Each structure stands twice: as structure tokens, then as C-alpha cells.
Amino acid sequence: MATSGTVRVGIGGWDFAPWRETFYPKGVPQKKALEYASRQVTSIEINGTFYRTAKPEHFASWAAQTPDDFVFAVKASRFATNRKVLGEAGESIARFIDSGLTELGPKLGPILWQLAATKQFDADDVAAFFKLLPAKLGTRKLRHVLDARHDSFLCDEYYKLARKHKIATVITDSPKYPNVGEITGEFVYARLMNAQSEVETGYTKPALKQWAATAKQWQQQAKSGDAYVYFINGAKERAPAAAQHLISLL
């Protein structure tokens, strides 16, 4: 049972046009968006790295704009995960890991590997992929989390495999993707995707109260005591309000 650790709550990215209305105060220029957002939430999942490779100077700039105790999760390149055979992703994984992540320093949190929704569980292939994920970057221990989006991953064989390799699995409330309820890594990583636009905080206050209780449970259950909770889509314009309310409850 973990007794310490941290629950971090955040959003995906910081550049989303509707947030100009629902989140950013008037007069905050685009180039100050990250500086502002990182002081309202305790973590941000960088999504742009899924689509295109960032450079070391990008990571360095993001680190410089955020508070000392801030943590980023980074979504790995789709070239590593959107493929028929995951075990052949070695080169793409290395290219992503070496793209400048070290520039985040202690602000580097979990690395998210999101599979295609069509990718079915194949024990040998997933094991080969897990073996390709580096345990360290320099002296820094890396934290990996798999976003498995096919129902075939809802099985004991997968959970056992993920636990063996200490890989966390995304927990979600998405109506579209399977909801893995198992903790397979040393930390918990949740991507909450069911916000409603007609609710000012995305989720009702009682629902957020329930998520706060769940997050505290995860903190007790995870070996490291760390949990990461991101409001990631659904009614994305409501994500910052949902995150801020959850932070206030914690």
C-alpha cells in the first residue's frame, strides 16, 4: 500500500481555440498560453508529439515556461504505435525517445503509447513491443503507459504481461473504447473522455466528487502512490474547468 505520492490533474495540450472563451482570460497572448495553463492545472499531456516530431528546443522552451514542480506527460509518435507489427517499432521508438525529451528534465512524466483502435491483443507482439521501451533516459527512470483501444486487451493474459514489464494501462470512461479497470503499472494513468458541453465543469459536481474519491483510491493502490488524471476530449472546451474543479476537491 502506497502512503505518499501525488495525484496530478490536467488537460491535453494548451492550444485549443474554444479555450479562448472558456479558459484563458482576455489578453493572454497565444505565446503565454502554456505559462498560464500550467499554473491552473498540475500536469499537461503533450499531444502534438503524436503527429509530428518535436525538437530539443521545443521541449526546452516548454520546460522553461512552466513552474518548477510541473510535470508533462508526452504522447509518443504514432509511427511507433500505428503499425501492424509492434515488435518492429524499434527504430521509431528510438527516434522519438531521442527527439529531445531529456530537455524536460525532472518535468518529464509518463510517456503515452496509444495504439490504433483496430490493433488486437497479440501476446508475443505486445511483449516484443514492451521489451523495446527503454527503462531509462540517461539516469532518469522512464514511466510508460499503453493506451489499448481494442476489447481483446481486456484479459488476464494482457494484465499479467503489462505487470511483468511494469507498464501502466490507460483507464478511461470513454463510451468508445474498452475501460481497463486494472492497475498494471507502478502508477495510474486515466484519460477521462466523457465530458458534456452543457455542464459548465464538463462533469457534474457529484461525478467529479466520485472521480476525486477514485483518484485517492488509486493513490493507495499504486506502488508509487502516483496517479495522473487528464480530461482529454468529449466536450474538450470544458476540460480545464473539469480539471480545476477536481484539483480543488483533492
C-alpha positions as CSV (number, residue, x, y, z in Angstrom):
1,M,0.0,0.0,0.0
2,A,1.4,3.4,-1.0
3,T,1.1,6.1,1.5
4,S,2.7,9.0,-0.3
5,G,2.8,10.1,-4.0
6,T,0.8,12.6,-5.9
7,V,-2.4,12.9,-7.9
8,R,-1.8,15.2,-10.8
9,V,-4.7,16.5,-12.8
10,G,-4.6,18.2,-16.2
11,I,-5.6,18.6,-19.8
12,G,-4.4,17.6,-23.2
13,G,-2.3,20.4,-24.8
14,W,-2.7,24.1,-24.3
15,D,-3.6,25.4,-27.7
16,F,-7.3,24.9,-28.4
17,A,-9.3,27.8,-29.9
18,P,-12.5,27.4,-27.8
19,W,-10.4,27.7,-24.6
20,R,-10.1,31.4,-25.6
21,E,-13.7,31.7,-24.5
22,T,-13.9,29.1,-21.6
23,F,-10.4,29.1,-20.0
24,Y,-7.9,31.9,-21.0
25,P,-8.5,35.4,-19.6
26,K,-8.9,38.1,-22.3
27,G,-5.5,39.5,-23.2
28,V,-3.4,36.3,-22.6
29,P,-1.4,36.1,-25.8
30,Q,-1.0,32.8,-27.6
31,K,2.7,32.6,-26.7
32,K,1.8,32.9,-23.0
33,A,-0.9,30.2,-23.1
34,L,1.3,27.4,-21.7
35,E,2.7,29.7,-19.0
36,Y,-0.9,30.5,-17.9
37,A,-2.4,26.9,-18.3
38,S,0.5,25.3,-16.4
39,R,-0.4,27.4,-13.3
40,Q,-4.1,26.4,-13.4
41,V,-3.5,22.6,-13.6
42,T,-0.8,20.3,-12.2
43,S,0.1,18.4,-15.4
44,I,-0.4,18.6,-19.2
45,E,-0.4,15.8,-21.7
46,I,1.6,17.0,-24.8
47,N,-0.4,15.6,-27.7
48,G,1.3,17.3,-30.7
49,T,4.2,14.9,-30.5
50,F,1.9,12.1,-31.6
51,Y,1.6,13.7,-35.0
52,R,5.0,15.3,-35.6
53,T,8.4,15.2,-34.1
54,A,9.3,18.0,-31.7
55,K,12.8,19.3,-31.5
56,P,15.0,19.6,-28.4
57,E,14.5,23.4,-28.4
58,H,10.7,22.9,-28.2
59,F,11.0,20.7,-25.1
60,A,13.4,23.1,-23.5
61,S,11.0,26.0,-24.1
62,W,8.1,24.1,-22.7
63,A,10.1,23.3,-19.6
64,A,11.2,26.9,-19.2
65,Q,7.6,28.2,-19.3
66,T,6.2,26.0,-16.5
67,P,6.5,26.0,-12.7
68,D,9.3,24.0,-11.0
69,D,7.0,21.3,-9.7
70,F,5.1,20.9,-13.0
71,V,5.1,17.6,-14.9
72,F,4.3,16.8,-18.6
73,A,3.1,13.5,-20.0
74,V,4.2,13.1,-23.6
75,K,2.3,11.2,-26.2
76,A,4.7,9.1,-28.3
77,S,4.9,9.2,-32.1
78,R,2.2,7.4,-34.0
79,F,4.9,6.0,-36.2
80,A,5.9,3.8,-33.3
81,T,2.4,2.6,-32.5
82,N,0.1,2.7,-35.6
83,R,1.5,-0.4,-37.2
84,K,0.6,-4.0,-37.8
85,V,3.6,-5.4,-36.0
86,L,4.5,-3.5,-32.8
87,G,7.7,-5.6,-32.4
88,E,9.2,-3.8,-35.5
89,A,8.9,-0.4,-33.9
90,G,12.4,-0.2,-32.5
91,E,13.7,2.5,-34.8
92,S,10.6,4.7,-34.4
93,I,10.8,4.3,-30.6
94,A,14.4,5.3,-30.5
95,R,13.9,8.3,-32.8
96,F,11.0,9.5,-30.5
97,I,13.0,9.0,-27.3
98,D,16.0,10.8,-28.7
99,S,14.0,13.8,-30.1
100,G,14.7,16.0,-27.1
101,L,12.8,14.5,-24.1
102,T,15.9,15.0,-21.9
103,E,15.3,18.8,-22.2
104,L,12.2,18.4,-19.9
105,G,14.5,17.2,-17.1
106,P,12.5,16.4,-13.9
107,K,9.4,17.7,-15.6
108,L,9.2,14.6,-17.8
109,G,6.4,12.4,-16.6
110,P,4.8,9.3,-18.2
111,I,5.2,8.5,-21.9
112,L,1.9,7.5,-23.5
113,W,1.9,4.9,-26.3
114,Q,-1.5,5.0,-28.0
115,L,-2.4,2.0,-30.2
116,A,-4.8,2.1,-33.1
117,A,-8.4,1.1,-32.2
118,T,-8.0,-1.8,-34.7
119,K,-4.9,-3.3,-33.0
120,Q,-5.9,-6.5,-31.3
121,F,-4.0,-8.1,-28.4
122,D,-1.3,-10.5,-29.6
123,A,0.8,-11.6,-26.6
124,D,4.0,-12.2,-28.4
125,D,3.8,-8.9,-30.4
126,V,2.9,-6.8,-27.3
127,A,5.7,-8.5,-25.3
128,A,8.2,-7.7,-28.1
129,F,7.0,-4.1,-28.0
130,F,7.3,-3.8,-24.3
131,K,10.9,-5.0,-24.5
132,L,11.7,-2.2,-26.9
133,L,10.6,0.5,-24.4
134,P,13.7,1.9,-22.7
135,A,13.7,1.7,-18.9
136,K,15.8,4.8,-18.6
137,L,16.7,8.1,-20.4
138,G,20.2,9.0,-19.1
139,T,19.9,8.4,-15.4
140,R,16.2,9.1,-15.3
141,K,13.8,6.2,-14.9
142,L,11.1,6.3,-17.5
143,R,7.4,5.6,-16.9
144,H,5.4,4.0,-19.8
145,V,1.7,3.8,-20.3
146,L,-0.2,1.9,-23.0
147,D,-3.5,3.2,-24.4
148,A,-5.0,-0.1,-25.6
149,R,-8.2,0.6,-27.6
150,H,-9.4,-2.9,-28.6
151,D,-11.6,-5.1,-26.4
152,S,-9.2,-8.0,-26.8
153,F,-6.9,-6.3,-24.3
154,L,-9.5,-6.9,-21.5
155,C,-7.9,-10.2,-20.5
156,D,-5.8,-11.6,-17.7
157,E,-3.0,-12.6,-20.2
158,Y,-2.6,-8.9,-21.1
159,Y,-2.7,-7.7,-17.5
160,K,-0.1,-10.2,-16.4
161,L,2.2,-9.2,-19.3
162,A,1.8,-5.5,-18.6
163,R,2.6,-6.1,-14.9
164,K,5.6,-8.2,-15.7
165,H,7.0,-5.2,-17.7
166,K,5.7,-2.6,-15.3
167,I,3.7,-0.9,-18.0
168,A,0.7,1.1,-16.9
169,T,-2.5,0.9,-18.9
170,V,-4.8,3.8,-19.6
171,I,-8.0,3.8,-17.6
172,T,-10.8,5.6,-19.4
173,D,-14.6,6.3,-19.1
174,S,-14.8,6.7,-22.9
175,P,-18.0,5.2,-24.3
176,K,-16.0,4.3,-27.5
177,Y,-13.0,2.4,-26.0
178,P,-12.7,-0.5,-23.5
179,N,-12.4,0.5,-19.9
180,V,-9.5,-1.3,-18.3
181,G,-10.1,-1.3,-14.6
182,E,-6.9,-3.0,-13.7
183,I,-3.7,-1.3,-12.3
184,T,-0.9,-2.8,-14.3
185,G,2.0,-0.3,-13.6
186,E,3.5,1.3,-10.6
187,F,1.4,4.4,-11.2
188,V,-2.2,5.0,-12.5
189,Y,-3.0,7.0,-15.7
190,A,-6.5,8.0,-16.5
191,R,-7.9,9.7,-19.6
192,L,-11.4,10.9,-18.9
193,M,-13.3,11.4,-22.2
194,N,-16.9,11.7,-21.3
195,A,-17.4,15.5,-20.6
196,Q,-20.7,17.1,-21.6
197,S,-20.7,20.6,-23.1
198,E,-23.9,21.6,-21.3
199,V,-22.3,21.1,-17.9
200,E,-20.1,24.0,-17.0
201,T,-17.5,21.8,-15.4
202,G,-17.8,19.1,-18.1
203,Y,-18.8,16.5,-15.5
204,T,-21.4,17.2,-12.8
205,K,-20.1,18.1,-9.3
206,P,-21.2,14.7,-7.8
207,A,-19.4,12.9,-10.7
208,L,-16.2,14.9,-10.1
209,K,-16.5,14.1,-6.4
210,Q,-16.6,10.4,-7.3
211,W,-13.5,10.8,-9.5
212,A,-11.7,12.5,-6.6
213,A,-12.5,9.6,-4.4
214,T,-11.4,7.1,-7.1
215,A,-8.1,9.0,-7.6
216,K,-7.4,8.8,-3.9
217,Q,-8.0,5.1,-4.0
218,W,-5.6,4.8,-6.9
219,Q,-3.0,6.6,-4.9
220,Q,-3.4,4.0,-2.2
221,Q,-3.3,1.1,-4.6
222,A,-0.4,2.1,-6.9
223,K,3.1,1.1,-5.8
224,S,4.5,4.7,-6.4
225,G,1.4,6.4,-5.0
226,D,1.2,8.5,-8.1
227,A,-1.9,9.0,-10.3
228,Y,-2.3,11.1,-13.4
229,V,-5.8,12.2,-14.4
230,Y,-6.4,14.0,-17.8
231,F,-9.6,15.5,-19.1
232,I,-8.8,14.8,-22.7
233,N,-11.8,15.1,-25.0
234,G,-15.5,14.7,-25.1
235,A,-16.6,18.3,-24.7
236,K,-13.0,19.5,-24.8
237,E,-13.9,23.1,-24.2
238,R,-14.9,22.0,-20.7
239,A,-11.7,20.1,-19.9
240,P,-9.9,22.9,-18.0
241,A,-13.0,23.6,-15.8
242,A,-13.3,19.9,-15.0
243,A,-9.6,19.6,-14.2
244,Q,-9.6,22.7,-12.0
245,H,-12.7,21.5,-10.1
246,L,-11.1,18.1,-9.5
247,I,-7.9,19.7,-8.2
248,S,-10.0,21.8,-5.8
249,L,-11.6,18.6,-4.5
250,L,-8.3,16.9,-4.0
